[in-house]
Amino acid sequence: MDENLRLPDAELFIMKIIWRQGEGVTSAQIMEEIGNQRKWALTTVLNFLARLVDKRFVSVIKSGKINIYTAVVDEDKYLEKESRSFLKRMHGGSFTGLIASLYDGDTISDKDLAELRNYIDEKAGEAK
C-alpha cells in the first residue's frame, strides 16, 4: 500500500465490506451486503473492485466464472494511517485541538469525555 494513498469514500465503503466478510468475497456477496444502502449497479461495484485491485488493496483470484476478492491491506493499519493523516491535516497533529474542536462544536458530550478519560487512564495503567 502506498503510504500516501487515501481511498475515496465509495472505495472505502467497498473495502469495509470486504474486511467484514473476511477471506474470499464475491461481487455478488458485496452487492447483497450493499442492499439498499447505495443505488449502485453491479458494473459500478466491479469498477470499484478493479480500482482496489490496481491500488493493491485487494487481490483477486478467478474461480471459474467467479472472481474472489481478498483484502491485502490490513484494516487496522489503514485506519491507523488515516487517523494520523486526518489529525495532522485538520489539527496540525494536535489531539487536544481535535477534542477541543469536537467539544466546542457540541459533537462530543460529557459522557464521551468520561469514556475517553477512562480509556486514557486504562492505557496509562497498562504502560506502567
ZAVODO-817824 format. One record per atom (N, C-alpha, C): atom name; chain; x, y, z. Coordinates in pm, 1 decimal. Each point is the difference from the previous one (the first is absolute). Example, Ala and Ser with C-alpha at 12.3 -4.5 7.8 and 13.67 -1.06 7.14 Angstrom:
# residues 2
<node site="N" unit="A" px="1319.0" py="-569.0" pz="780.0"/>
<node site="CA" unit="A" px="-89.0" py="119.0" pz="0.0"/>
<node site="C" unit="A" px="90.0" py="120.0" pz="0.0"/>
<node site="N" unit="A" px="-35.0" py="105.0" pz="-72.0"/>
<node site="CA" unit="A" px="82.0" py="119.0" pz="6.0"/>
<node site="C" unit="A" px="-77.0" py="109.0" pz="73.0"/>
# end
This chain:
# residues 128
<node site="N" unit="A" px="85.1" py="-118.9" pz="0.0"/>
<node site="CA" unit="A" px="-85.1" py="118.9" pz="0.0"/>
<node site="C" unit="A" px="88.2" py="123.2" pz="0.0"/>
<node site="N" unit="A" px="-27.4" py="90.0" pz="-89.0"/>
<node site="CA" unit="A" px="68.7" py="128.6" pz="-5.8"/>
<node site="C" unit="A" px="-39.2" py="79.3" pz="124.8"/>
<node site="N" unit="A" px="99.6" py="45.5" pz="75.1"/>
<node site="CA" unit="A" px="-25.1" py="71.2" pz="125.7"/>
<node site="C" unit="A" px="-85.9" py="125.1" pz="-18.2"/>
<node site="N" unit="A" px="5.3" py="61.2" pz="-118.6"/>
<node site="CA" unit="A" px="-74.7" py="123.6" pz="-23.5"/>
<node site="C" unit="A" px="-136.4" py="-24.8" pz="-63.2"/>
<node site="N" unit="A" px="-33.2" py="-125.7" pz="-22.1"/>
<node site="CA" unit="A" px="-123.3" py="-33.0" pz="-69.7"/>
<node site="C" unit="A" px="-118.8" py="-2.8" pz="94.9"/>
<node site="N" unit="A" px="-95.0" py="88.0" pz="-28.5"/>
<node site="CA" unit="A" px="-124.8" py="4.3" pz="76.5"/>
<node site="C" unit="A" px="-111.1" py="-46.6" pz="-92.3"/>
<node site="N" unit="A" px="-85.3" py="-82.9" pz="52.6"/>
<node site="CA" unit="A" px="-111.1" py="-50.5" pz="-79.9"/>
<node site="C" unit="A" px="-114.7" py="100.0" pz="-2.1"/>
<node site="N" unit="A" px="-58.5" py="20.7" pz="-117.3"/>
<node site="CA" unit="A" px="-123.7" py="79.5" pz="-5.1"/>
<node site="C" unit="A" px="-108.5" py="-72.1" pz="80.6"/>
<node site="N" unit="A" px="-101.0" py="73.4" pz="40.9"/>
<node site="CA" unit="A" px="-105.1" py="-55.6" pz="85.8"/>
<node site="C" unit="A" px="-64.7" py="-125.9" pz="-57.9"/>
<node site="N" unit="A" px="-27.1" py="-0.8" pz="-128.7"/>
<node site="CA" unit="A" px="-67.2" py="-115.8" pz="-60.3"/>
<node site="C" unit="A" px="88.5" py="-124.0" pz="7.0"/>
<node site="N" unit="A" px="128.6" py="15.7" pz="-29.0"/>
<node site="CA" unit="A" px="90.6" py="-114.5" pz="6.5"/>
<node site="C" unit="A" px="19.3" py="-45.5" pz="144.7"/>
<node site="N" unit="A" px="4.2" py="93.7" pz="92.1"/>
<node site="CA" unit="A" px="10.4" py="-35.7" pz="141.6"/>
<node site="C" unit="A" px="-124.2" py="-76.9" pz="45.0"/>
<node site="N" unit="A" px="-115.5" py="38.9" pz="-48.9"/>
<node site="CA" unit="A" px="-124.5" py="-69.7" pz="30.5"/>
<node site="C" unit="A" px="10.9" py="-147.1" pz="-43.1"/>
<node site="N" unit="A" px="50.9" py="-23.3" pz="-120.5"/>
<node site="CA" unit="A" px="18.6" py="-136.2" pz="-50.8"/>
<node site="C" unit="A" px="103.9" py="-74.3" pz="84.0"/>
<node site="N" unit="A" px="109.4" py="68.0" pz="33.7"/>
<node site="CA" unit="A" px="104.7" py="-63.0" pz="81.1"/>
<node site="C" unit="A" px="-54.8" py="-43.8" pz="135.1"/>
<node site="N" unit="A" px="-83.0" py="81.5" pz="60.8"/>
<node site="CA" unit="A" px="-57.1" py="-36.3" pz="129.8"/>
<node site="C" unit="A" px="-83.5" py="-126.8" pz="-9.5"/>
<node site="N" unit="A" px="-69.2" py="-16.9" pz="-111.0"/>
<node site="CA" unit="A" px="-76.5" py="-123.7" pz="-21.2"/>
<node site="C" unit="A" px="95.3" py="-118.1" pz="-11.9"/>
<node site="N" unit="A" px="105.8" py="17.1" pz="-77.4"/>
<node site="CA" unit="A" px="97.2" py="-108.2" pz="-18.2"/>
<node site="C" unit="A" px="65.4" py="-35.4" pz="133.1"/>
<node site="N" unit="A" px="38.3" py="100.3" pz="77.9"/>
<node site="CA" unit="A" px="59.9" py="-25.8" pz="131.8"/>
<node site="C" unit="A" px="-98.6" py="-75.6" pz="89.7"/>
<node site="N" unit="A" px="-126.8" py="41.6" pz="-0.5"/>
<node site="CA" unit="A" px="-101.4" py="-65.1" pz="83.0"/>
<node site="C" unit="A" px="-22.7" py="-145.0" pz="-42.1"/>
<node site="N" unit="A" px="-3.1" py="-21.5" pz="-130.5"/>
<node site="CA" unit="A" px="-27.7" py="-134.4" pz="-51.7"/>
<node site="C" unit="A" px="116.8" py="-95.3" pz="24.2"/>
<node site="N" unit="A" px="120.9" py="54.8" pz="4.6"/>
<node site="CA" unit="A" px="116.6" py="-85.0" pz="20.5"/>
<node site="C" unit="A" px="50.8" py="-58.4" pz="-130.2"/>
<node site="N" unit="A" px="55.8" py="-118.0" pz="8.1"/>
<node site="CA" unit="A" px="63.1" py="-64.5" pz="-115.9"/>
<node site="C" unit="A" px="-100.9" py="-30.7" pz="-110.2"/>
<node site="N" unit="A" px="38.9" py="30.1" pz="-122.2"/>
<node site="CA" unit="A" px="-73.0" py="-44.4" pz="-116.5"/>
<node site="C" unit="A" px="-143.2" py="45.9" pz="-12.5"/>
<node site="N" unit="A" px="-20.0" py="118.2" pz="-52.2"/>
<node site="CA" unit="A" px="-134.2" py="53.8" pz="-19.7"/>
<node site="C" unit="A" px="-22.3" py="21.9" pz="-150.0"/>
<node site="N" unit="A" px="-120.3" py="-28.0" pz="-44.8"/>
<node site="CA" unit="A" px="-33.4" py="18.3" pz="-141.7"/>
<node site="C" unit="A" px="-74.0" py="132.9" pz="-18.0"/>
<node site="N" unit="A" px="-8.1" py="43.5" pz="-125.3"/>
<node site="CA" unit="A" px="-74.6" py="123.4" pz="-27.9"/>
<node site="C" unit="A" px="-147.5" py="-17.2" pz="36.8"/>
<node site="N" unit="A" px="-52.9" py="-121.4" pz="-14.8"/>
<node site="CA" unit="A" px="-140.0" py="-25.6" pz="36.7"/>
<node site="C" unit="A" px="-20.0" py="17.2" pz="150.7"/>
<node site="N" unit="A" px="95.6" py="-46.8" pz="79.6"/>
<node site="CA" unit="A" px="-9.7" py="17.3" pz="145.4"/>
<node site="C" unit="A" px="9.2" py="147.6" pz="37.7"/>
<node site="N" unit="A" px="85.1" py="73.1" pz="-70.7"/>
<node site="CA" unit="A" px="12.1" py="143.8" pz="26.0"/>
<node site="C" unit="A" px="-130.9" py="70.5" pz="-35.0"/>
<node site="N" unit="A" px="-56.9" py="-33.6" pz="-115.6"/>
<node site="CA" unit="A" px="-127.4" py="60.4" pz="-41.2"/>
<node site="C" unit="A" px="-109.5" py="-30.6" pz="101.9"/>
<node site="N" unit="A" px="-0.9" py="-121.1" pz="51.5"/>
<node site="CA" unit="A" px="-100.0" py="-38.3" pz="99.2"/>
<node site="C" unit="A" px="14.5" py="84.1" pz="127.1"/>
<node site="N" unit="A" px="125.1" py="20.8" pz="43.2"/>
<node site="CA" unit="A" px="19.3" py="78.6" pz="121.9"/>
<node site="C" unit="A" px="-30.4" py="148.0" pz="-22.7"/>
<node site="N" unit="A" px="26.4" py="48.5" pz="-120.0"/>
<node site="CA" unit="A" px="-32.9" py="139.6" pz="-30.9"/>
<node site="C" unit="A" px="-150.5" py="20.3" pz="11.9"/>
<node site="N" unit="A" px="-74.7" py="-97.4" pz="-51.3"/>
<node site="CA" unit="A" px="-146.0" py="5.9" pz="10.7"/>
<node site="C" unit="A" px="-55.7" py="131.9" pz="-46.8"/>
<node site="N" unit="A" px="-76.2" py="63.4" pz="86.2"/>
<node site="CA" unit="A" px="-62.4" py="129.0" pz="-33.3"/>
<node site="C" unit="A" px="80.3" py="119.3" pz="51.1"/>
<node site="N" unit="A" px="119.1" py="-26.7" pz="54.3"/>
<node site="CA" unit="A" px="80.9" py="110.1" pz="52.9"/>
<node site="C" unit="A" px="46.3" py="95.5" pz="-110.1"/>
<node site="N" unit="A" px="29.6" py="-56.0" pz="-115.8"/>
<node site="CA" unit="A" px="45.1" py="79.0" pz="-114.8"/>
<node site="C" unit="A" px="-74.4" py="-48.2" pz="-123.7"/>
<node site="N" unit="A" px="-18.8" py="87.0" pz="-93.5"/>
<node site="CA" unit="A" px="-68.6" py="-34.3" pz="-125.2"/>
<node site="C" unit="A" px="104.6" py="-26.0" pz="-109.4"/>
<node site="N" unit="A" px="87.4" py="-97.7" pz="24.8"/>
<node site="CA" unit="A" px="106.0" py="-30.5" pz="-95.6"/>
<node site="C" unit="A" px="-34.8" py="-122.0" pz="-82.5"/>
<node site="N" unit="A" px="28.6" py="9.2" pz="-129.3"/>
<node site="CA" unit="A" px="-13.3" py="-115.8" pz="-88.8"/>
<node site="C" unit="A" px="121.4" py="-90.3" pz="19.9"/>
<node site="N" unit="A" px="-12.8" py="-123.9" pz="-41.5"/>
<node site="CA" unit="A" px="111.5" py="-94.4" pz="10.6"/>
<node site="C" unit="A" px="123.6" py="52.6" pz="-72.7"/>
<node site="N" unit="A" px="-18.5" py="62.1" pz="-115.0"/>
<node site="CA" unit="A" px="115.6" py="51.5" pz="-74.8"/>
<node site="C" unit="A" px="75.4" py="106.5" pz="79.5"/>
<node site="N" unit="A" px="-71.2" py="79.6" pz="76.2"/>
<node site="CA" unit="A" px="63.3" py="101.4" pz="84.5"/>
<node site="C" unit="A" px="86.0" py="-66.9" pz="106.0"/>
<node site="N" unit="A" px="-54.8" py="-100.9" pz="65.9"/>
<node site="CA" unit="A" px="74.0" py="-73.2" pz="103.7"/>
<node site="C" unit="A" px="121.7" py="-68.8" pz="-60.5"/>
<node site="N" unit="A" px="-16.2" py="-57.8" pz="-118.2"/>
<node site="CA" unit="A" px="112.6" py="-65.7" pz="-66.7"/>
<node site="C" unit="A" px="110.1" py="100.9" pz="-33.3"/>
<node site="N" unit="A" px="-38.3" py="121.8" pz="-38.4"/>
<node site="CA" unit="A" px="99.8" py="105.3" pz="-25.4"/>
<node site="C" unit="A" px="75.1" py="35.7" pz="127.9"/>
<node site="N" unit="A" px="-72.4" py="12.7" pz="111.8"/>
<node site="CA" unit="A" px="65.5" py="28.3" pz="128.1"/>
<node site="C" unit="A" px="96.6" py="-113.0" pz="36.4"/>
<node site="N" unit="A" px="-43.7" py="-123.0" pz="-20.2"/>
<node site="CA" unit="A" px="85.6" py="-114.4" pz="31.8"/>
<node site="C" unit="A" px="125.5" py="-0.8" pz="-86.9"/>
<node site="N" unit="A" px="-14.9" py="32.8" pz="-128.5"/>
<node site="CA" unit="A" px="116.1" py="5.8" pz="-89.9"/>
<node site="C" unit="A" px="98.3" py="107.0" pz="47.2"/>
<node site="N" unit="A" px="-50.7" py="113.7" pz="44.7"/>
<node site="CA" unit="A" px="87.6" py="106.2" pz="51.3"/>
<node site="C" unit="A" px="72.4" py="-46.0" pz="126.5"/>
<node site="N" unit="A" px="-72.3" py="-68.7" pz="87.5"/>
<node site="CA" unit="A" px="61.2" py="-49.8" pz="123.7"/>
<node site="C" unit="A" px="108.1" py="-103.7" pz="-29.6"/>
<node site="N" unit="A" px="-20.5" py="-80.6" pz="-102.3"/>
<node site="CA" unit="A" px="102.7" py="-95.9" pz="-42.8"/>
<node site="C" unit="A" px="120.5" py="76.7" pz="-55.1"/>
<node site="N" unit="A" px="-24.2" py="99.9" pz="-84.6"/>
<node site="CA" unit="A" px="108.4" py="80.4" pz="-57.5"/>
<node site="C" unit="A" px="81.5" py="71.0" pz="107.8"/>
<node site="N" unit="A" px="-67.7" py="43.1" pz="105.6"/>
<node site="CA" unit="A" px="67.7" py="70.2" pz="109.8"/>
<node site="C" unit="A" px="64.4" py="-95.7" pz="99.8"/>
<node site="N" unit="A" px="-18.4" py="-130.2" pz="-23.4"/>
<node site="CA" unit="A" px="55.6" py="-106.3" pz="83.6"/>
<node site="C" unit="A" px="-59.7" py="-3.5" pz="141.1"/>
<node site="N" unit="A" px="-124.2" py="39.9" pz="11.4"/>
<node site="CA" unit="A" px="-72.3" py="-13.6" pz="126.1"/>
<node site="C" unit="A" px="-67.1" py="-136.7" pz="7.0"/>
<node site="N" unit="A" px="-26.9" py="-56.2" pz="-119.3"/>
<node site="CA" unit="A" px="-74.7" py="-124.1" pz="-12.1"/>
<node site="C" unit="A" px="70.4" py="-88.1" pz="-103.2"/>
<node site="N" unit="A" px="0.1" py="-130.3" pz="27.1"/>
<node site="CA" unit="A" px="46.4" py="-95.5" pz="-101.3"/>
<node site="C" unit="A" px="-121.8" py="-70.8" pz="-56.5"/>
<node site="N" unit="A" px="14.1" py="-52.0" pz="-120.3"/>
<node site="CA" unit="A" px="-112.5" py="-69.2" pz="-63.6"/>
<node site="C" unit="A" px="49.7" py="-132.7" pz="-55.6"/>
<node site="N" unit="A" px="-79.4" py="-103.3" pz="21.7"/>
<node site="CA" unit="A" px="26.6" py="-133.5" pz="-53.5"/>
<node site="C" unit="A" px="-123.4" py="-40.6" pz="-78.8"/>
<node site="N" unit="A" px="22.4" py="-47.4" pz="-122.2"/>
<node site="CA" unit="A" px="-111.0" py="-44.8" pz="-83.5"/>
<node site="C" unit="A" px="-27.0" py="-146.3" pz="30.1"/>
<node site="N" unit="A" px="-124.9" py="-30.6" pz="31.1"/>
<node site="CA" unit="A" px="-42.2" py="-137.6" pz="25.4"/>
<node site="C" unit="A" px="-115.7" py="-29.9" pz="-94.7"/>
<node site="N" unit="A" px="34.5" py="-54.8" pz="-116.3"/>
<node site="CA" unit="A" px="-101.3" py="-19.2" pz="-103.5"/>
<node site="C" unit="A" px="-42.1" py="135.1" pz="-53.1"/>
<node site="N" unit="A" px="-129.3" py="28.0" pz="7.5"/>
<node site="CA" unit="A" px="-51.9" py="129.2" pz="-47.2"/>
<node site="C" unit="A" px="-9.6" py="103.7" pz="111.7"/>
<node site="N" unit="A" px="42.1" py="-39.7" pz="118.8"/>
<node site="CA" unit="A" px="-16.0" py="87.2" pz="116.5"/>
<node site="C" unit="A" px="135.8" py="53.9" pz="43.9"/>
<node site="N" unit="A" px="2.9" py="131.0" pz="31.3"/>
<node site="CA" unit="A" px="119.4" py="60.4" pz="59.1"/>
<node site="C" unit="A" px="-16.7" py="1.8" pz="151.1"/>
<node site="N" unit="A" px="104.5" py="-36.8" pz="69.2"/>
<node site="CA" unit="A" px="-1.1" py="0.6" pz="146.4"/>
<node site="C" unit="A" px="100.1" py="105.2" pz="45.5"/>
<node site="N" unit="A" px="-47.6" py="95.5" pz="79.3"/>
<node site="CA" unit="A" px="79.5" py="114.8" pz="44.0"/>
<node site="C" unit="A" px="38.8" py="-16.4" pz="146.8"/>
<node site="N" unit="A" px="126.5" py="28.6" pz="28.3"/>
<node site="CA" unit="A" px="52.0" py="-9.7" pz="136.4"/>
<node site="C" unit="A" px="78.0" py="127.2" pz="32.2"/>
<node site="N" unit="A" px="-20.5" py="51.3" pz="118.8"/>
<node site="CA" unit="A" px="73.8" py="119.7" pz="43.4"/>
<node site="C" unit="A" px="148.1" py="-33.1" pz="12.5"/>
<node site="N" unit="A" px="82.3" py="88.2" pz="-52.7"/>
<node site="CA" unit="A" px="144.8" py="-11.0" pz="12.8"/>
<node site="C" unit="A" px="47.6" py="94.6" pz="110.9"/>
<node site="N" unit="A" px="-64.8" py="115.0" pz="8.1"/>
<node site="CA" unit="A" px="34.2" py="101.3" pz="100.0"/>
<node site="C" unit="A" px="-79.0" py="-27.8" pz="127.1"/>
<node site="N" unit="A" px="69.5" py="-0.9" pz="112.4"/>
<node site="CA" unit="A" px="-61.8" py="-22.6" pz="130.3"/>
<node site="C" unit="A" px="-86.1" py="120.2" pz="39.8"/>
<node site="N" unit="A" px="-121.1" py="-26.9" pz="45.3"/>
<node site="CA" unit="A" px="-93.7" py="106.5" pz="36.6"/>
<node site="C" unit="A" px="56.4" py="89.1" pz="110.4"/>
<node site="N" unit="A" px="51.0" py="-59.2" pz="106.9"/>
<node site="CA" unit="A" px="50.7" py="80.0" pz="112.3"/>
<node site="C" unit="A" px="115.1" py="90.5" pz="-42.3"/>
<node site="N" unit="A" px="89.7" py="-52.2" pz="-83.9"/>
<node site="CA" unit="A" px="113.7" py="81.2" pz="-46.3"/>
<node site="C" unit="A" px="-47.5" py="115.4" pz="-86.9"/>
<node site="N" unit="A" px="-96.8" py="-25.5" pz="-87.5"/>
<node site="CA" unit="A" px="-51.9" py="106.7" pz="-85.2"/>
<node site="C" unit="A" px="-69.5" py="107.0" pz="83.7"/>
<node site="N" unit="A" px="-84.3" py="-41.7" pz="92.6"/>
<node site="CA" unit="A" px="-73.0" py="96.4" pz="81.9"/>
<node site="C" unit="A" px="94.9" py="80.5" pz="89.3"/>
<node site="N" unit="A" px="103.8" py="-64.2" pz="49.9"/>
<node site="CA" unit="A" px="99.9" py="70.9" pz="80.5"/>
<node site="C" unit="A" px="70.1" py="106.8" pz="-84.4"/>
<node site="N" unit="A" px="39.1" py="-36.0" pz="-122.0"/>
<node site="CA" unit="A" px="66.1" py="94.8" pz="-89.7"/>
<node site="C" unit="A" px="-93.3" py="115.7" pz="-33.9"/>
<node site="N" unit="A" px="-124.4" py="-31.0" pz="-28.8"/>
<node site="CA" unit="A" px="-98.3" py="103.4" pz="-33.1"/>
<node site="C" unit="A" px="-26.3" py="92.2" pz="119.2"/>
<node site="N" unit="A" px="-5.8" py="-57.5" pz="119.1"/>
<node site="CA" unit="A" px="-23.7" py="81.0" pz="120.2"/>
<node site="C" unit="A" px="115.0" py="96.9" pz="23.4"/>
<node site="N" unit="A" px="122.6" py="-49.6" pz="-14.7"/>
<node site="CA" unit="A" px="118.0" py="87.8" pz="15.8"/>
<node site="C" unit="A" px="-1.4" py="110.2" pz="-104.7"/>
<node site="N" unit="A" px="-32.7" py="-35.6" pz="-123.7"/>
<node site="CA" unit="A" px="-3.7" py="96.5" pz="-109.0"/>
<node site="C" unit="A" px="-106.1" py="107.1" pz="26.3"/>
<node site="N" unit="A" px="-118.8" py="-43.5" pz="43.9"/>
<node site="CA" unit="A" px="-107.6" py="93.9" pz="31.3"/>
<node site="C" unit="A" px="41.8" py="95.8" pz="110.8"/>
<node site="N" unit="A" px="56.6" py="-55.6" pz="105.8"/>
<node site="CA" unit="A" px="42.4" py="82.6" pz="113.4"/>
<node site="C" unit="A" px="103.1" py="103.2" pz="-44.0"/>
<node site="N" unit="A" px="94.2" py="-42.5" pz="-82.1"/>
<node site="CA" unit="A" px="105.0" py="90.4" pz="-47.4"/>
<node site="C" unit="A" px="-56.8" py="108.3" pz="-91.7"/>
<node site="N" unit="A" px="-84.6" py="-40.9" pz="-97.2"/>
<node site="CA" unit="A" px="-54.9" py="94.6" pz="-96.8"/>
<node site="C" unit="A" px="-96.8" py="99.6" pz="63.7"/>
<node site="N" unit="A" px="-85.8" py="-49.6" pz="86.9"/>
<node site="CA" unit="A" px="-108.1" py="83.5" pz="50.7"/>
<node site="C" unit="A" px="32.9" py="73.1" pz="129.4"/>
<node site="N" unit="A" px="93.9" py="-53.3" pz="78.6"/>
<node site="CA" unit="A" px="26.2" py="59.2" pz="131.5"/>
<node site="C" unit="A" px="148.6" py="14.7" pz="29.1"/>
<node site="N" unit="A" px="81.2" py="-0.6" pz="-106.1"/>
<node site="CA" unit="A" px="143.8" py="19.6" pz="17.0"/>
<node site="C" unit="A" px="63.0" py="-105.8" pz="88.7"/>
<node site="N" unit="A" px="-61.5" py="-117.1" pz="7.3"/>
<node site="CA" unit="A" px="54.0" py="-108.6" pz="82.5"/>
<node site="C" unit="A" px="-39.8" py="10.9" pz="146.7"/>
<node site="N" unit="A" px="-81.7" py="97.2" pz="34.3"/>
<node site="CA" unit="A" px="-38.5" py="21.4" pz="139.6"/>
<node site="C" unit="A" px="-126.7" py="-77.0" pz="35.6"/>
<node site="N" unit="A" px="15.4" py="-100.6" pz="84.3"/>
<node site="CA" unit="A" px="-115.7" py="-75.8" pz="46.7"/>
<node site="C" unit="A" px="-90.4" py="90.1" pz="84.9"/>
<node site="N" unit="A" px="61.8" py="85.3" pz="80.8"/>
<node site="CA" unit="A" px="-76.9" py="93.1" pz="82.3"/>
<node site="C" unit="A" px="-82.9" py="92.6" pz="-88.0"/>
<node site="N" unit="A" px="58.6" py="44.3" pz="-110.7"/>
<node site="CA" unit="A" px="-72.9" py="85.1" pz="-94.0"/>
<node site="C" unit="A" px="-121.1" py="-71.2" pz="-58.9"/>
<node site="N" unit="A" px="16.3" py="-127.8" pz="-30.7"/>
<node site="CA" unit="A" px="-111.5" py="-79.2" pz="-52.3"/>
<node site="C" unit="A" px="-111.9" py="-9.6" pz="103.0"/>
<node site="N" unit="A" px="35.8" py="-38.0" pz="122.4"/>
<node site="CA" unit="A" px="-101.5" py="-15.6" pz="105.5"/>
<node site="C" unit="A" px="-67.6" py="133.6" pz="29.9"/>
<node site="N" unit="A" px="79.3" py="108.4" pz="5.2"/>
<node site="CA" unit="A" px="-57.9" py="132.6" pz="26.3"/>
<node site="C" unit="A" px="-98.7" py="38.3" pz="-110.1"/>
<node site="N" unit="A" px="35.1" py="-28.5" pz="-124.3"/>
<node site="CA" unit="A" px="-88.4" py="29.9" pz="-112.5"/>
<node site="C" unit="A" px="-130.6" py="-77.7" pz="10.7"/>
<node site="N" unit="A" px="9.8" py="-127.9" pz="34.1"/>
<node site="CA" unit="A" px="-120.4" py="-81.8" pz="15.4"/>
<node site="C" unit="A" px="-84.6" py="46.3" pz="117.5"/>
<node site="N" unit="A" px="64.3" py="32.4" pz="111.2"/>
<node site="CA" unit="A" px="-72.3" py="41.6" pz="119.6"/>
<node site="C" unit="A" px="-65.7" py="136.8" pz="-21.2"/>
<node site="N" unit="A" px="77.6" py="95.2" pz="-53.8"/>
<node site="CA" unit="A" px="-52.9" py="135.1" pz="-21.9"/>
<node site="C" unit="A" px="-112.3" py="0.5" pz="-102.7"/>
<node site="N" unit="A" px="2.3" py="-95.7" pz="-91.4"/>
<node site="CA" unit="A" px="-104.8" py="-9.2" pz="-101.8"/>
<node site="C" unit="A" px="-116.2" py="-87.4" pz="42.9"/>
<node site="N" unit="A" px="-4.1" py="-34.2" pz="128.9"/>
<node site="CA" unit="A" px="-107.3" py="-84.0" pz="55.4"/>
<node site="C" unit="A" px="-11.9" py="-135.9" pz="-69.2"/>
<node site="N" unit="A" px="112.0" py="-49.2" pz="-52.4"/>
<node site="CA" unit="A" px="1.2" py="-130.8" pz="-64.3"/>
<node site="C" unit="A" px="33.1" py="-108.9" pz="99.6"/>
<node site="N" unit="A" px="72.7" py="37.2" pz="103.3"/>
<node site="CA" unit="A" px="41.3" py="-95.4" pz="102.7"/>
<node site="C" unit="A" px="-67.2" py="40.9" pz="131.0"/>
<node site="N" unit="A" px="-54.1" py="-96.7" pz="68.2"/>
<node site="CA" unit="A" px="-74.2" py="28.1" pz="122.9"/>
<node site="C" unit="A" px="88.7" py="-21.1" pz="122.6"/>
<node site="N" unit="A" px="-52.6" py="38.9" pz="114.6"/>
<node site="CA" unit="A" px="71.8" py="-25.4" pz="125.4"/>
<node site="C" unit="A" px="15.7" py="-150.4" pz="22.2"/>
<node site="N" unit="A" px="-99.5" py="-77.8" pz="-41.7"/>
<node site="CA" unit="A" px="9.7" py="-146.0" pz="10.1"/>
<node site="C" unit="A" px="114.3" py="-51.8" pz="-86.6"/>
<node site="N" unit="A" px="12.4" py="53.8" pz="-122.5"/>
<node site="CA" unit="A" px="110.2" py="-38.8" pz="-88.5"/>
<node site="C" unit="A" px="134.2" py="33.2" pz="63.8"/>
<node site="N" unit="A" px="8.6" py="118.2" pz="60.9"/>
<node site="CA" unit="A" px="124.6" py="39.8" pz="66.8"/>
<node site="C" unit="A" px="32.8" py="-93.1" pz="116.4"/>
<node site="N" unit="A" px="-101.5" py="-41.2" pz="73.7"/>
<node site="CA" unit="A" px="22.0" py="-92.8" pz="111.5"/>
<node site="C" unit="A" px="51.3" py="-134.1" pz="-52.7"/>
<node site="N" unit="A" px="-57.9" py="-47.0" pz="-110.2"/>
<node site="CA" unit="A" px="47.5" py="-124.8" pz="-60.7"/>
<node site="C" unit="A" px="144.6" py="14.3" pz="-47.0"/>
<node site="N" unit="A" px="31.5" py="114.6" pz="-58.6"/>
<node site="CA" unit="A" px="136.9" py="25.9" pz="-44.5"/>
<node site="C" unit="A" px="95.0" py="4.3" pz="119.0"/>
<node site="N" unit="A" px="-42.4" py="63.8" pz="107.3"/>
<node site="CA" unit="A" px="82.5" py="7.8" pz="121.0"/>
<node site="C" unit="A" px="27.2" py="-140.2" pz="54.3"/>
<node site="N" unit="A" px="-103.1" py="-83.4" pz="4.9"/>
<node site="CA" unit="A" px="16.3" py="-138.5" pz="46.7"/>
<node site="C" unit="A" px="95.3" py="-77.5" pz="-90.5"/>
<node site="N" unit="A" px="-13.1" py="20.1" pz="-129.9"/>
<node site="CA" unit="A" px="87.5" py="-68.7" pz="-95.3"/>
<node site="C" unit="A" px="145.7" py="41.7" pz="21.6"/>
<node site="N" unit="A" px="22.7" py="129.7" pz="15.8"/>
<node site="CA" unit="A" px="136.4" py="50.1" pz="21.0"/>
<node site="C" unit="A" px="55.7" py="-52.7" pz="132.7"/>
<node site="N" unit="A" px="-81.4" py="2.0" pz="104.3"/>
<node site="CA" unit="A" px="44.9" py="-53.6" pz="129.0"/>
<node site="C" unit="A" px="36.2" py="-148.1" pz="-10.4"/>
<node site="N" unit="A" px="-81.8" py="-74.4" pz="-75.2"/>
<node site="CA" unit="A" px="25.5" py="-142.7" pz="-18.0"/>
<node site="C" unit="A" px="131.0" py="-22.1" pz="-75.5"/>
<node site="N" unit="A" px="20.5" py="75.2" pz="-106.9"/>
<node site="CA" unit="A" px="122.4" py="-13.0" pz="-79.1"/>
<node site="C" unit="A" px="122.4" py="43.6" pz="78.9"/>
<node site="N" unit="A" px="-15.5" py="105.3" pz="80.3"/>
<node site="CA" unit="A" px="111.2" py="47.2" pz="82.4"/>
<node site="C" unit="A" px="36.3" py="-105.0" pz="104.5"/>
<node site="N" unit="A" px="-99.9" py="-68.7" pz="52.7"/>
<node site="CA" unit="A" px="24.5" py="-107.0" pz="96.4"/>
<node site="C" unit="A" px="72.1" py="-117.7" pz="-63.5"/>
<node site="N" unit="A" px="-29.7" py="-29.8" pz="-125.6"/>
<node site="CA" unit="A" px="66.4" py="-109.8" pz="-70.6"/>
<node site="C" unit="A" px="146.4" py="32.6" pz="-28.3"/>
<node site="N" unit="A" px="29.8" py="128.7" pz="-17.4"/>
<node site="CA" unit="A" px="135.9" py="42.5" pz="-35.3"/>
<node site="C" unit="A" px="95.2" py="-8.4" pz="118.8"/>
<node site="N" unit="A" px="-54.9" py="-6.1" pz="121.1"/>
<node site="CA" unit="A" px="83.9" py="-2.2" pz="119.8"/>
<node site="C" unit="A" px="58.9" py="-135.6" pz="25.3"/>
# end
